[in-house]
Amino acid sequence: MQYACAALETEKKKKEPGIIRLRVASEEEVELIPEGNLSREDMNEFQVWLDKAIQSGHRTIALNFKGVSTLSSSAIGRILHFKKTCDELDRKLLIRGCSAEMLRLLKMIRFDALIRIEP
């Protein structure tokens, strides 16, 4: 089962649409797969997809960042809040598919101490 949605365009400038997909990986895991930049302008849509991942009922939610080039501070905040929600609902959150640069960033801000990061 896959869902896809184009990112919202800002009024100031037209940008390439970002895509976010939700993929059921197994009975236990659902994978959220954003592509492009996770910028402040995309946070409402990103939150909608985070909510869909929680509502799916899967025990494990994986954020696959293979296609993500940058994370804004707003995205980092949303992910931290989402981690708290997952903990409260006894769900596991993990991050996978990071580029070497993204992995360095996540380690620098100590995400790896809070969220499991897979290669």
C-alpha positions, -999 to +999 in steps of 0.1 A: +000+000+000+015+034-010+003+069-007+018+100-024+012+137-021+028+167-037+043+194-013+025+227-010+038+256-030+048+288-013+032+320-025+066+337-030+081+313-054+072+281-072+093+252-063+097+216-074+070+195-056+083+173-029+068+138-025+061+120+006+051+083+005+039+059+031+049+023+025+038-007+045+070-027+049+055-055+069+027-063+094+049-046+121+064-017+101+054+013+081+079+035+063+075+072+057+096+082+027+100+120+021+120+133-008+138+166-014+141+192+013+122+191+046+118+228+050+097+250+072+072+255+045+066+217+042+060+211+079+021+211+078+022+184+052+050+165+069+029+165+101-001+151+082+021+122+070+035+116+105-001+114+118-010+089+090+020+068+100+008+068+137-028+060+127-016+031+106-013+011+138+021-004+130+044-009+159+075+004+141+076+036+121+107+042+100+117+075+085+136+067+053+157+098+045+174+083+014+158+110-008+161+139+017+188+164+010+183+189+039+164+190+072+153+224+086+152+231+123+114+229+121+117+194+107+141+184+135+116+198+161+087+178+145+107+146+145+115+151+182+079+157+190+069+127+169+094+106+189+077+116+221+043+107+206+057+073+195+071+067+230+037+075+246+019+051+223+046+024+228+058+026+192+093+024+179+107+052+157+138+047+136+156+066+109+173+049+079+188+057+045+207+088+055+235+101+034+269+104+051+264+142+055+229+137+070+242+111+094+270+135+105+243+162+112+221+138+131+250+126+152+262+161+158+228+171+173+227+137+192+197+123+174+214+089+176+211+090+214+173+094+211+163+076+179+178+044+164+195+052+131+201+024+107+223+025+076 
